[in-house]
């Protein structure tokens, strides 16, 4: 229930159907259609994210780091249990020792010595050192987990950016191809008017130059589209020649309403991995102070030993007079009295480190709030441009159709027609740029509040 209520507050981050897409008859809606000539394995944005989160080296490395921290936690918790040891030895006297008795040196001992012992040691009290070491290890394990989440969020953001770069390049191809197609139509009409004596040779030449100036823009846009797919294959750990391409729908370009800024700040404090890691660093510094202070406390431990001892002149011990068993048990108390102020210095160092960690957290909190507001402002501004430019796209086309009719009837000049054509191209470019800026700002906002990590976790569960 808790996750469901949270996700309902994050619908804007999931890019669902909260805002209507442009109507199918809207020319602006056609600018972001897929390239029809692209063939190969097609994947969605979500599929690209899934592949990257599985195969990315950064994710694998962060996972191993988290596992190391988990093993360190097990190592720290081992101090709560007693330690048991088993020792054994055998020694052969190559030359026996001698002891003077009267005027003679008498050989002492036996040729063979056998010993074996089982020992137990258990720390009963250490001033909280064992407990705080365990808590510090728990903090480190949590840090490893959120470092993994941070890397997942970073990789997701990279993949999303590459995907929208591809969509943006595809739209630019469509815009420039349309611009080139209109320019070629104008060239054909200008040539026809020239043959009829209604236009000059200079008009034909100028229109030919315009066509030739547009063609490099089309080639540039196509190159950027291929580069976008190349970079996507790279982050997915695929071969550069692997025929894998991105597919998308209008839903991938919908930009839903934005929640209030205060709500976004609250989400960032709760879910942004970098902020949580910084807060965990404060906790770790706190436990380090306690561990250092425990150096002033006595250590009380329980120890016990059970041993076997045997001596023979030859061979293994077989008779009871050749071996014996012994056992001991006791309590050891160690009290530090004076160590040259070493412990005091260690405590002071760790208190200063704690103050540093608190200051770093406060600075990180401020920076995260700045990131959230920056992304929020960019998103709001881009959404406003989308609404402002969407209508201009339609108006520019209507104006171009009117100018074409006037030009054919001799009521307007070629320059006026070219201006109308340029206006169509400019309005298309502004609209495409506004949509691209909006989806990138939305991705930045999701990253800033840590929502991508949570949504990925929710999807897996």
GIVEN-V185840 format. One record per residue. SS is DSSP state (a for helix, b for strand, c for the rest). OMEGA is omega in radians with two decimals (* if undefined). D_FIRST is the distance of its C-alpha to the first C-alpha in whole Angstrom. Layout:
[[SS OMEGA D_FIRST] [SS OMEGA D_FIRST]]
//
This chain:
[[c -3.13 0] [a 3.14 4] [a -3.13 5] [a -3.14 5] [a 3.12 6] [a -3.13 9] [a 3.10 10] [a 3.08 11] [a -3.12 13] [c -3.10 14] [a -3.14 16] [a -3.12 19] [a -3.11 19] [a 3.11 18] [c 3.11 21] [c -2.95 20] [c -3.09 22] [c 3.11 22] [c -3.06 25] [c 3.06 28] [c 3.07 30] [c 3.14 34] [c -3.10 36] [c -3.14 38] [c 3.13 41] [c 3.14 40] [a -3.12 43] [a -3.11 40] [a -3.12 38] [a -3.05 40] [c -3.06 41] [c 3.07 38] [c -3.14 38] [c 3.05 39] [c -3.07 42] [c -3.05 43] [c -3.10 46] [c 3.13 43] [c -3.14 43] [c 3.11 42] [b -3.11 38] [b 3.13 36] [b 3.09 32] [c 3.10 29] [a -3.13 28] [a 3.11 25] [a 3.09 27] [a 3.10 29] [a -3.12 26] [a -3.14 26] [a -3.11 29] [a -3.13 30] [a 3.11 27] [a -2.97 28] [a -3.08 32] [c 3.10 33] [a -3.12 35] [a 3.14 33] [a 3.13 30] [a -3.13 32] [a 3.13 33] [a 3.10 30] [a 3.11 29] [a 3.10 32] [a 3.10 32] [a 3.14 28] [a 3.08 30] [a 3.12 33] [a 3.13 31] [a 3.10 29] [a 3.07 33] [a 3.07 34] [a 3.08 31] [a 3.11 32] [a 3.13 36] [a -3.13 35] [a 3.13 34] [a -3.13 37] [a 3.09 39] [a -3.07 37] [c 3.09 39] [c 3.08 43] [b 3.11 45] [b 3.14 47] [b 3.12 50] [b -3.10 53] [b 3.08 56] [b 3.14 60] [b 3.05 63] [b 3.10 67] [b -3.14 70] [b 3.13 73] [c 3.09 76] [c 3.06 78] [c -3.04 81] [c 3.02 81] [c -3.09 81] [b 3.12 84] [b 3.14 85] [b 3.04 89] [b -3.03 90] [c 3.14 94] [c -3.10 95] [b 3.03 93] [b -3.07 90] [b 3.09 88] [b -3.10 85] [c 3.02 81] [c -3.11 78] [c -3.13 77] [c -3.03 77] [b 3.09 73] [b 3.12 70] [b 3.06 67] [b 3.04 64] [b -3.12 60] [b 3.02 58] [b -3.08 54] [b 3.11 53] [b 3.06 50] [b -3.10 48] [b -3.14 45] [b 3.14 44] [b -3.09 44] [b 3.12 44] [c 3.12 43] [c 3.13 42] [c -3.09 39] [a -3.13 40] [a -3.12 38] [a -3.11 35] [a 3.03 34] [a 3.11 35] [a 3.13 32] [a 3.08 30] [a 3.11 32] [a 3.08 31] [a 3.10 27] [a 3.13 27] [a 3.11 29] [a 3.08 27] [a 3.10 24] [a 3.10 26] [a 3.12 27] [a -3.10 24] [a 2.98 23] [a 3.06 27] [a 3.11 25] [a 3.11 23] [a 3.13 25] [a 3.07 27] [a 3.14 25] [a -3.13 24] [a 3.13 28] [a 3.11 29] [a 3.14 26] [a 3.12 28] [a -3.12 31] [a 3.14 30] [a 3.13 29] [a 3.12 32] [a -3.13 34] [a -3.14 33] [a 2.99 33] [a 3.11 37] [a 3.14 38] [a 3.12 36] [a 3.13 38] [a 3.10 41] [a 3.12 41] [a 3.12 41] [a 3.07 44] [a -3.11 46] [a 3.14 45] [a -3.08 46] [a 3.09 50] [a 3.10 51] [a 3.11 50] [a 3.13 52] [a -3.14 55] [a 3.11 55] [a 3.14 56] [a 3.11 59] [a 3.07 60] [a 3.11 60] [a 3.12 62] [a 3.13 64] [a 3.13 65] [a 3.13 66] [a 3.09 68] [a 3.12 70] [a 3.11 71] [a 3.11 72] [a 3.12 74] [a 3.11 76] [c 3.14 76] [c -3.11 78] [c 3.09 75] [c -3.11 73] [c 3.06 75] [a 3.11 75] [a 3.09 73] [a 3.12 70] [a -3.12 70] [a -3.14 70] [a 3.13 67] [a 3.08 65] [a 3.10 66] [a 3.14 65] [a 3.10 62] [a -3.10 61] [a 3.09 61] [a -3.12 59] [a -3.06 56] [a 3.09 57] [a 3.12 56] [a 3.08 53] [a -3.14 51] [a 3.11 52] [a 3.14 50] [a 3.12 47] [a 3.10 48] [a 3.13 48] [a 3.10 45] [a 3.13 43] [a 3.10 44] [a 3.11 44] [a 3.09 40] [a 3.10 40] [a -3.14 42] [a 3.10 40] [a 3.10 36] [a -3.12 38] [a -3.10 39] [a 3.07 36] [c 3.13 34] [c 3.11 37] [c 3.13 39] [c -3.14 43] [c -3.13 44] [c 3.13 46] [c -3.08 43] [c 3.11 42] [b -3.07 39] [b -3.13 38] [b 3.00 35] [c -3.09 34] [c 3.13 32] [c 3.08 31] [a 3.14 30] [a 3.14 27] [a -3.10 27] [a 3.11 29] [c -3.14 27] [c -3.06 26] [c 3.10 24] [c -3.10 24] [c 3.11 23] [c 3.09 21] [c -3.08 23] [a -3.14 25] [a 3.10 23] [a 3.12 20] [a 3.07 21] [a -3.13 22] [a 3.10 19] [a -3.12 18] [a 3.13 21] [a -3.06 21] [a -2.94 18] [a -3.11 18] [c -3.04 21] [a -3.11 23] [a -3.14 26] [a 3.11 25] [a 3.11 23] [a 3.11 26] [a 3.10 29] [a 3.09 27] [a 3.08 27] [a 3.05 31] [a 3.12 31] [a 3.14 30] [a 3.12 32] [a 3.11 35] [a 3.14 34] [a 3.08 34] [a 3.06 37] [a -3.14 39] [a 3.14 38] [a 3.12 40] [a -3.14 43] [a 3.13 43] [a 3.08 43] [a 3.08 46] [a -3.01 48] [c 3.06 47] [c 3.10 49] [b 3.12 48] [b -3.09 48] [b 3.10 48] [b 3.12 49] [b 3.13 52] [b -3.10 53] [b 3.09 56] [b -2.96 57] [b 3.11 60] [b -3.11 63] [b -3.12 66] [b -3.14 69] [b 3.10 73] [b 3.06 75] [c 3.12 78] [c 3.05 78] [c -3.11 75] [c 3.11 72] [c -3.12 72] [c -3.07 73] [c -3.06 74] [a 3.12 72] [a 3.13 75] [a 3.14 73] [b 3.08 70] [b 3.09 68] [b 3.11 64] [b 3.11 63] [b 3.09 60] [b 3.05 59] [b -3.14 56] [b 3.12 55] [b -3.14 53] [b 3.10 53] [b 3.12 53] [b -3.09 53] [c 3.08 53] [c -3.14 53] [c -3.13 56] [c 3.13 57] [c 3.09 56] [c 3.14 58] [c 3.13 54] [a -3.11 52] [a 3.12 49] [a 3.12 50] [a 3.12 50] [a 3.10 47] [a 3.14 45] [a 3.12 46] [a -3.07 45] [a 3.02 42] [a 3.08 41] [a 3.09 42] [a 3.09 40] [a 3.11 37] [a 3.06 38] [a -3.12 38] [a 3.11 35] [a 3.13 34] [a 3.13 36] [a 3.11 35] [a 3.13 31] [a 3.10 32] [a 3.11 34] [a 3.11 31] [a 3.12 29] [a -3.12 31] [a 3.12 32] [a 3.10 28] [a 3.09 28] [a 3.12 31] [a -3.14 30] [a -3.09 27] [a 3.12 29] [a 3.12 32] [a 3.13 29] [a 3.12 28] [a 3.13 32] [a -3.14 33] [a -3.14 30] [a -3.14 31] [a 3.14 35] [a 3.10 34] [a 3.10 32] [a 3.11 35] [a 3.10 38] [a -3.12 36] [a -3.11 36] [a -3.04 40] [a -3.11 41] [a 3.13 40] [a -3.14 42] [a 3.11 45] [a 3.13 45] [a -3.13 45] [a 3.14 48] [a 3.12 50] [a 3.09 50] [a 3.11 52] [a 3.12 54] [a 3.13 55] [a 3.12 56] [a 3.13 58] [a 3.08 60] [a 3.13 60] [a 3.13 62] [a -3.13 64] [a 3.14 65] [a 3.11 66] [c 3.11 68] [c -3.10 70] [c 3.08 68] [c -3.07 66] [c 3.09 67] [a 3.12 65] [a 3.10 64] [a 3.10 62] [a 3.12 61] [a 3.09 60] [a 3.12 58] [a 3.10 56] [a 3.12 55] [a 3.11 54] [a 3.08 52] [a 3.14 50] [a -3.11 50] [a 3.14 49] [a 3.08 46] [a -3.12 45] [a -3.14 44] [a 3.13 43] [a 3.13 40] [a 3.13 39] [a -3.14 39] [a 3.12 37] [a 3.12 34] [a 3.13 35] [a -3.12 34] [a -3.10 31] [a 3.07 29] [a 3.10 31] [a 3.09 30] [a 3.09 26] [a 3.11 26] [a -3.14 28] [a 3.09 25] [a 3.11 22] [a -3.06 24] [a -3.13 25] [a 3.12 21] [c -3.06 20] [a -3.11 18] [a 3.11 20] [a -3.09 19] [a -3.11 15] [a 3.08 15] [a 3.13 18] [a -3.14 16] [a -3.13 13] [a -3.14 15] [a -3.10 17] [c * 14]]
//
